[in-house]
Amino acid sequence: MSAFEKTKDNDIAASAAHRDRVRLFCSYVLPSVLSFALSGIYAIVDGFFIGNSIGDAGLSAINIAYPVTALIQAVGTGAGMGGAVLYAVRLAEDRRSDAENVLRGTILFLTVSGILLSLLLFPAIDPLLTLMGAEGHLHTLGREYLQIIVLGAILQIFGTGIVPLIRNNNGSLFSMFCMIAGFLTNIVLDYAFVWIFSWGMTGAAAATIIGQGVTMAGGFLYLLLKKLPFWGPVRRKRMLCLHILRIGIAPFGNTMCPMISLLLMNKFSLTWGGERGVASYACIAYIMTIVYLLLQGVGDGSQPLMSQYYGIGSKEEVRQIRRLSYGAAWIVSALCMACLFVLRGEIGPLFGSSGAVSVDVAAALPIFLTAVPFVSFTRVTTSALYATEQNICSYILVYAEPVLLALLLLIIPPFWKQDGVWWSMALSQILTCLIALGIKIYSDRR
């Protein structure tokens, strides 16, 4: 065989391998993106029904109270993803007994976390609302919402924490169906509880909790159908919990840090724009949350593949999957930016906002959209880092954004007022992306 023929055969083989890789990538990432899209819509469903029922005050109250909800979901996501990464790596290393021990340990971790969060947060609801800037009527509405959310913490913990475990057991499609079931339940019950029975904030919170419970039930059904040993004695509990925590701190931050940013943005919006500024940011935050979760869906959807290839020592395949993730994330970014820019005038009315708030939302949204491509790079890079147990680098990326945002909010708004608040968020995300680029280069050279 001539050198030309050998080269041609190698090119054909490489092309076939690339097509197979793309198909495998899509089979993991597309269900994940859809699941995260539903997770994002979860976040706005309560706002839609409450905003169109109670108005700007109800929308602002949910927005102010939402960081507590996000804390609960972030604990579930962090613990679930930490266990899921470890589970996938142990399976790839052909250490099935250890993988099953990780599964049991993660379920135990989620159970204990849910119980502890309810016990710790319920007495702290009023101080937390005060800390987050809620006063008067907003405080009352926020308390009605959070009492139900906190009491049902364990359902939210499992609703978010069991999905990564399913996805890392080659169950991406099933995890998507679990999310769809919970999402539809939430919508139906929001309509019934808020609009028909007029239960207000309590009804919206109950609908959210029950929806998460449906997702949890679907997850346990999967574990039973697959006959996975998810309950029983756990070996080396302390060491396993520490390992789950080390990996889970980054995905926890991916969910929680936007809420820290939300707290900061609410506080400075109250200072520079009053209740109108908070209501405007509530609409923007709901929409941008969906965008960020779509991008996280790309990163976390590719995580099982990167963890598996990392477990068997195939670094080149890890890079190839990461490269596909960057491309997919940029496509998602471009589509989201185009759609939201065209529809920017319809976002305020979607949530029942006043005319003045709707105008402010349409004017401010393009500022947030400028940072979306930068966020896409950061999210994929972060997922690749914790998928391959590069924990310290992933921590730096996740927690850099709220630190930068806090600094910029102290510097810029005194000169640009409310517009300065908007630009502080965009600039913090752009600067975080530059840090991500530096860490990626450093990691690749290592």
C-alpha positions as CSV (number, residue, x, y, z in Angstrom):
1,M,0.0,0.0,0.0
2,S,1.4,3.4,-1.0
3,A,1.9,6.3,1.4
4,F,-0.9,8.2,-0.3
5,E,-3.4,5.3,0.3
6,K,-2.3,4.9,3.9
7,T,-2.9,8.6,4.5
8,K,-6.3,8.4,2.8
9,D,-7.3,5.4,5.0
10,N,-6.1,7.3,8.1
11,D,-8.2,10.3,7.1
12,I,-11.3,8.2,6.6
13,A,-10.8,6.5,9.9
14,A,-10.3,9.8,11.7
15,S,-13.4,11.2,10.0
16,A,-15.5,8.2,11.1
17,A,-14.1,8.5,14.6
18,H,-15.0,12.2,14.7
19,R,-18.6,11.5,13.5
20,D,-19.0,8.9,16.2
21,R,-17.6,11.3,18.8
22,V,-20.1,14.0,17.7
23,R,-23.0,11.6,17.9
24,L,-22.0,10.4,21.3
25,F,-21.5,14.1,22.4
26,C,-25.0,15.0,21.2
27,S,-26.6,12.0,22.9
28,Y,-25.3,13.4,26.2
29,V,-25.4,17.1,25.7
30,L,-28.8,17.6,24.0
31,P,-30.8,16.0,26.8
32,S,-28.7,17.9,29.4
33,V,-29.4,21.3,27.7
34,L,-33.1,20.6,27.5
35,S,-33.0,19.5,31.2
36,F,-31.3,22.7,32.2
37,A,-33.6,24.8,30.1
38,L,-36.5,23.3,32.0
39,S,-34.7,24.0,35.3
40,G,-34.4,27.6,34.2
41,I,-38.1,27.8,33.3
42,Y,-38.7,26.3,36.8
43,A,-37.2,29.5,38.1
44,I,-39.5,31.8,36.1
45,V,-42.7,29.9,36.4
46,D,-43.4,31.2,39.9
47,G,-42.5,34.7,38.8
48,F,-44.9,34.5,35.8
49,F,-47.9,33.4,37.8
50,I,-47.2,35.7,40.8
51,G,-46.3,38.7,38.6
52,N,-49.5,38.4,36.7
53,S,-51.5,37.8,39.9
54,I,-50.0,40.1,42.5
55,G,-47.9,42.5,40.4
56,D,-44.5,44.1,40.9
57,A,-44.5,43.6,44.7
58,G,-45.0,39.8,44.3
59,L,-42.4,39.6,41.6
60,S,-39.9,41.6,43.7
61,A,-40.6,39.5,46.8
62,I,-39.8,36.2,44.9
63,N,-36.7,37.8,43.5
64,I,-35.5,38.9,46.9
65,A,-36.3,35.5,48.5
66,Y,-34.9,33.4,45.6
67,P,-31.3,33.2,46.9
68,V,-32.5,30.9,49.8
69,T,-34.2,28.6,47.2
70,A,-31.0,28.7,45.2
71,L,-28.9,27.8,48.2
72,I,-31.0,24.6,48.8
73,Q,-30.8,23.7,45.1
74,A,-27.1,24.5,45.0
75,V,-26.4,22.1,47.9
76,G,-28.3,19.4,46.0
77,T,-26.5,20.1,42.7
78,G,-23.1,20.3,44.4
79,A,-23.5,17.0,46.3
80,G,-25.1,15.3,43.4
81,M,-22.5,16.4,40.9
82,G,-19.6,15.7,43.2
83,G,-20.9,12.2,43.7
84,A,-21.7,11.7,40.0
85,V,-18.2,12.7,38.9
86,L,-16.6,10.4,41.4
87,Y,-19.1,7.6,40.4
88,A,-18.3,8.0,36.6
89,V,-14.5,8.0,37.2
90,R,-14.6,4.9,39.4
91,L,-16.7,3.0,36.8
92,A,-14.2,4.0,34.1
93,E,-11.4,2.7,36.3
94,D,-13.3,-0.6,36.5
95,R,-13.8,-0.3,40.2
96,R,-17.5,-1.1,40.4
97,S,-17.6,-1.9,44.1
98,D,-16.1,1.5,44.9
99,A,-18.6,3.2,42.4
100,E,-21.5,1.5,44.1
101,N,-20.2,2.7,47.5
102,V,-20.0,6.3,46.0
103,L,-23.6,6.0,44.9
104,R,-24.8,5.0,48.4
105,G,-22.7,7.6,50.0
106,T,-24.1,10.3,47.7
107,I,-27.7,9.3,48.5
108,L,-26.9,9.4,52.2
109,F,-25.2,12.8,51.8
110,L,-28.3,14.2,50.0
111,T,-30.6,12.9,52.7
112,V,-28.7,14.4,55.6
113,S,-28.2,17.7,53.8
114,G,-32.0,18.1,53.1
115,I,-32.9,17.5,56.8
116,L,-30.2,19.8,58.1
117,L,-31.1,22.6,55.8
118,S,-34.8,22.6,56.9
119,L,-33.8,22.6,60.6
120,L,-31.2,25.4,60.1
121,L,-33.0,27.7,57.7
122,F,-36.6,27.7,59.1
123,P,-35.8,29.7,62.2
124,A,-33.6,32.1,60.1
125,I,-36.3,33.1,57.5
126,D,-37.0,36.5,59.0
127,P,-33.4,37.5,59.6
128,L,-32.4,36.3,56.1
129,L,-35.2,38.3,54.4
130,T,-34.1,41.4,56.4
131,L,-30.5,40.8,55.4
132,M,-31.6,40.6,51.7
133,G,-33.3,44.0,51.9
134,A,-37.0,42.9,52.3
135,E,-39.1,45.4,54.3
136,G,-42.8,45.8,55.0
137,H,-45.1,44.1,52.5
138,L,-42.2,42.6,50.6
139,H,-41.0,41.0,53.9
140,T,-44.5,39.5,54.5
141,L,-44.7,38.1,51.0
142,G,-41.2,36.7,51.1
143,R,-41.9,34.9,54.4
144,E,-45.1,33.3,53.0
145,Y,-43.0,31.9,50.1
146,L,-39.9,30.8,52.0
147,Q,-41.8,28.9,54.8
148,I,-43.0,26.3,52.3
149,I,-39.7,26.2,50.3
150,V,-37.6,25.6,53.4
151,L,-39.9,22.9,54.9
152,G,-39.7,21.0,51.6
153,A,-35.9,21.3,51.3
154,I,-35.3,17.6,51.1
155,L,-37.5,17.3,48.0
156,Q,-35.5,20.1,46.3
157,I,-32.2,18.6,47.4
158,F,-33.1,15.3,45.7
159,G,-34.8,16.9,42.8
160,T,-31.6,18.6,41.8
161,G,-29.0,16.1,43.2
162,I,-30.3,12.8,41.8
163,V,-30.3,14.0,38.1
164,P,-26.4,14.1,37.8
165,L,-26.3,10.6,39.2
166,I,-28.7,9.4,36.5
167,R,-26.8,11.3,33.8
168,N,-23.5,9.7,34.8
169,N,-25.0,6.2,34.6
170,N,-25.8,6.8,30.8
171,G,-29.3,8.0,31.7
172,S,-29.3,11.4,30.1
173,L,-32.6,10.9,28.3
174,F,-34.3,9.5,31.4
175,S,-33.0,12.4,33.5
176,M,-34.6,14.8,31.0
177,F,-37.9,13.0,31.3
178,C,-37.7,13.3,35.1
179,M,-37.2,17.1,34.7
180,I,-40.1,17.4,32.2
181,A,-42.4,15.6,34.6
182,G,-41.5,17.9,37.4
183,F,-41.7,21.0,35.2
184,L,-45.2,20.1,33.9
185,T,-46.4,19.4,37.5
186,N,-45.1,22.8,38.6
187,I,-46.9,24.6,35.8
188,V,-50.2,22.8,36.4
189,L,-50.1,23.3,40.1
190,D,-49.0,27.0,39.8
191,Y,-52.1,27.6,37.6
192,A,-54.3,25.8,40.1
193,F,-52.9,27.2,43.3
194,V,-52.1,30.8,42.3
195,W,-54.8,31.6,39.7
196,I,-57.7,29.3,40.6
197,F,-57.5,28.9,44.4
198,S,-55.7,32.3,44.9
199,W,-53.2,30.9,47.4
200,G,-50.7,33.5,46.3
201,M,-47.1,33.1,47.4
202,T,-47.9,30.0,49.4
203,G,-49.4,28.3,46.4
204,A,-46.4,29.2,44.2
205,A,-44.0,27.7,46.7
206,A,-46.1,24.5,47.2
207,A,-46.2,24.0,43.4
208,T,-42.4,24.3,43.2
209,I,-41.8,21.8,46.0
210,I,-44.3,19.2,44.6
211,G,-42.7,19.6,41.1
212,Q,-39.3,18.8,42.6
213,G,-40.8,15.9,44.4
214,V,-42.0,14.4,41.1
215,T,-38.5,14.7,39.7
216,M,-37.1,13.0,42.8
217,A,-39.6,10.2,42.4
218,G,-38.6,9.7,38.8
219,G,-34.9,9.5,39.8
220,F,-35.5,6.8,42.4
221,L,-37.6,4.9,39.9
222,Y,-34.6,4.9,37.6
223,L,-32.3,3.6,40.3
224,L,-34.9,0.8,41.0
225,L,-35.3,-0.1,37.4
226,K,-31.6,-0.3,36.9
227,K,-31.2,-2.3,40.1
228,L,-28.5,0.0,41.4
229,P,-27.6,-0.5,45.1
230,F,-28.4,3.1,46.2
231,W,-29.2,2.3,49.9
232,G,-27.1,0.4,52.4
233,P,-23.9,0.6,54.4
234,V,-21.3,3.1,53.2
235,R,-17.6,2.3,53.6
236,R,-15.2,5.1,54.7
237,K,-18.0,7.6,55.1
238,R,-15.8,10.5,56.2
239,M,-13.3,10.2,53.5
240,L,-16.0,9.7,50.8
241,C,-17.9,12.8,52.0
242,L,-14.8,14.9,51.9
243,H,-14.1,13.7,48.3
244,I,-17.6,14.5,47.3
245,L,-17.3,17.9,48.9
246,R,-14.0,18.7,47.2
247,I,-15.5,18.0,43.7
248,G,-18.9,19.4,44.6
249,I,-17.8,22.9,45.8
250,A,-17.4,24.1,42.1
251,P,-20.8,22.9,40.8
252,F,-22.3,24.2,44.1
253,G,-20.8,27.6,43.2
254,N,-22.1,27.4,39.7
255,T,-25.6,27.4,41.1
256,M,-25.1,29.6,44.1
257,C,-22.8,32.3,42.9
258,P,-25.4,33.7,40.5
259,M,-27.6,34.1,43.6
260,I,-24.8,35.9,45.4
261,S,-24.7,38.2,42.4
262,L,-28.5,38.5,42.6
263,L,-28.2,39.6,46.2
264,L,-25.6,42.2,45.3
265,M,-27.6,43.4,42.3
266,N,-30.8,43.7,44.3
267,K,-29.1,45.7,47.0
268,F,-27.4,48.1,44.7
269,S,-30.5,48.3,42.5
270,L,-32.5,49.3,45.6
271,T,-29.9,52.0,46.3
272,W,-29.7,53.5,42.8
273,G,-33.1,52.6,41.3
274,G,-35.5,51.9,44.1
275,E,-38.3,49.3,43.8
276,R,-38.5,50.0,40.1
277,G,-34.8,49.0,39.7
278,V,-35.4,45.7,41.7
279,A,-38.5,44.9,39.6
280,S,-36.5,45.5,36.4
281,Y,-33.7,43.3,37.5
282,A,-36.1,40.6,38.5
283,C,-37.4,40.3,34.9
284,I,-33.8,40.4,33.5
285,A,-32.5,37.9,36.1
286,Y,-35.3,35.4,35.3
287,I,-34.5,35.5,31.6
288,M,-30.8,35.5,31.9
289,T,-31.0,32.5,34.4
290,I,-32.3,30.4,31.6
291,V,-29.5,31.5,29.3
292,Y,-26.8,30.7,31.9
293,L,-28.4,27.3,32.7
294,L,-28.5,26.4,29.0
295,L,-24.7,27.1,28.9
296,Q,-24.3,25.1,32.1
297,G,-26.2,22.3,30.4
298,V,-23.6,22.1,27.7
299,G,-20.8,21.9,30.2
300,D,-22.5,19.5,32.6
301,G,-23.8,17.4,29.7
302,S,-20.3,16.8,28.5
303,Q,-19.0,16.2,32.0
304,P,-19.8,12.4,32.1
305,L,-17.8,11.9,28.9
306,M,-14.9,13.9,30.1
307,S,-14.9,12.1,33.4
308,Q,-15.0,8.7,31.7
309,Y,-12.1,9.5,29.4
310,Y,-10.2,11.0,32.3
311,G,-10.8,7.8,34.3
312,I,-9.3,5.6,31.5
313,G,-6.4,8.1,31.0
314,S,-7.4,9.3,27.5
315,K,-6.4,13.0,27.7
316,E,-6.8,13.6,24.0
317,E,-10.4,12.5,24.1
318,V,-11.0,14.8,27.0
319,R,-9.7,17.7,24.9
320,Q,-11.8,16.7,21.9
321,I,-15.0,16.6,24.0
322,R,-14.1,20.0,25.5
323,R,-13.5,21.4,22.1
324,L,-17.0,20.2,21.0
325,S,-18.4,21.8,24.2
326,Y,-17.0,25.2,23.4
327,G,-18.5,25.1,19.9
328,A,-21.9,24.0,21.2
329,A,-21.8,26.7,23.9
330,W,-21.1,29.4,21.4
331,I,-23.9,28.3,19.2
332,V,-26.3,28.4,22.1
333,S,-24.9,31.9,23.0
334,A,-25.5,33.3,19.6
335,L,-29.1,31.9,19.4
336,C,-30.0,33.2,22.8
337,M,-28.5,36.7,22.1
338,A,-30.4,37.0,18.8
339,C,-33.7,35.9,20.2
340,L,-33.6,38.0,23.4
341,F,-32.5,41.1,21.6
342,V,-35.4,40.8,19.2
343,L,-37.9,40.1,22.0
344,R,-36.4,42.5,24.6
345,G,-39.6,44.6,24.6
346,E,-41.8,41.7,25.4
347,I,-40.0,40.5,28.6
348,G,-41.5,43.0,31.0
349,P,-45.1,42.4,29.9
350,L,-44.5,38.6,30.2
351,F,-44.1,39.0,33.9
352,G,-47.0,41.5,34.3
353,S,-44.6,44.4,35.0
354,S,-45.7,48.0,34.8
355,G,-45.0,50.1,31.6
356,A,-42.1,51.9,33.2
357,V,-40.4,48.7,34.3
358,S,-40.9,47.1,30.9
359,V,-39.2,50.1,29.2
360,D,-36.2,49.8,31.7
361,V,-35.9,46.0,31.0
362,A,-35.8,46.5,27.2
363,A,-33.1,49.2,27.6
364,A,-30.9,47.2,30.0
365,L,-31.1,43.7,28.5
366,P,-28.6,44.4,25.7
367,I,-25.9,45.2,28.3
368,F,-26.3,41.7,29.9
369,L,-26.3,40.1,26.4
370,T,-22.8,41.5,25.6
371,A,-21.3,39.2,28.2
372,V,-23.1,35.9,27.2
373,P,-20.3,34.6,24.9
374,F,-17.8,35.2,27.7
375,V,-20.0,33.3,30.2
376,S,-20.2,30.4,27.7
377,F,-16.4,30.0,27.7
378,T,-16.2,30.2,31.5
379,R,-19.0,27.6,32.1
380,V,-17.5,25.0,29.8
381,T,-14.0,25.5,31.2
382,T,-15.3,25.1,34.7
383,S,-17.1,21.9,33.9
384,A,-14.0,20.5,32.3
385,L,-11.9,21.3,35.3
386,Y,-14.1,19.6,37.9
387,A,-14.9,16.7,35.5
388,T,-11.2,15.9,35.6
389,E,-10.8,16.6,39.4
390,Q,-8.8,19.8,38.9
391,N,-10.7,21.2,41.9
392,I,-8.6,24.2,42.9
393,C,-8.7,25.8,39.4
394,S,-12.5,25.2,39.2
395,Y,-13.0,27.0,42.6
396,I,-11.1,30.0,41.4
397,L,-13.2,30.3,38.3
398,V,-16.5,29.8,40.0
399,Y,-16.0,32.3,42.8
400,A,-14.1,35.0,40.9
401,E,-17.3,36.5,39.4
402,P,-19.1,37.5,42.6
403,V,-15.9,38.9,44.1
404,L,-15.3,41.0,40.9
405,L,-18.9,42.1,40.8
406,A,-18.8,43.3,44.4
407,L,-15.7,45.4,43.7
408,L,-17.2,46.8,40.5
409,L,-20.5,47.7,42.2
410,L,-18.5,49.8,44.7
411,I,-16.7,51.6,41.9
412,I,-19.0,52.1,38.9
413,P,-22.5,53.0,40.1
414,P,-21.5,56.2,41.9
415,F,-20.7,57.6,38.4
416,W,-23.4,55.9,36.2
417,K,-26.1,55.2,38.8
418,Q,-28.4,52.3,37.7
419,D,-26.7,51.9,34.3
420,G,-23.5,51.4,36.3
421,V,-25.1,48.6,38.2
422,W,-26.0,46.8,34.9
423,W,-22.5,47.3,33.5
424,S,-20.9,46.0,36.7
425,M,-22.4,42.6,36.1
426,A,-21.4,42.4,32.4
427,L,-17.8,43.5,33.1
428,S,-17.4,41.0,36.0
429,Q,-18.3,38.2,33.6
430,I,-15.9,39.4,31.0
431,L,-13.1,39.6,33.5
432,T,-13.9,36.2,34.8
433,C,-13.6,34.8,31.2
434,L,-10.1,36.2,30.9
435,I,-9.2,34.4,34.1
436,A,-10.7,31.2,32.6
437,L,-8.6,31.6,29.5
438,G,-5.5,31.9,31.6
439,I,-6.4,28.8,33.7
440,K,-7.1,26.8,30.5
441,I,-3.7,27.7,29.0
442,Y,-2.0,26.8,32.3
443,S,-3.9,23.5,32.6
444,D,-3.2,22.5,29.0
445,R,0.5,23.2,29.4
446,R,0.6,21.0,32.6
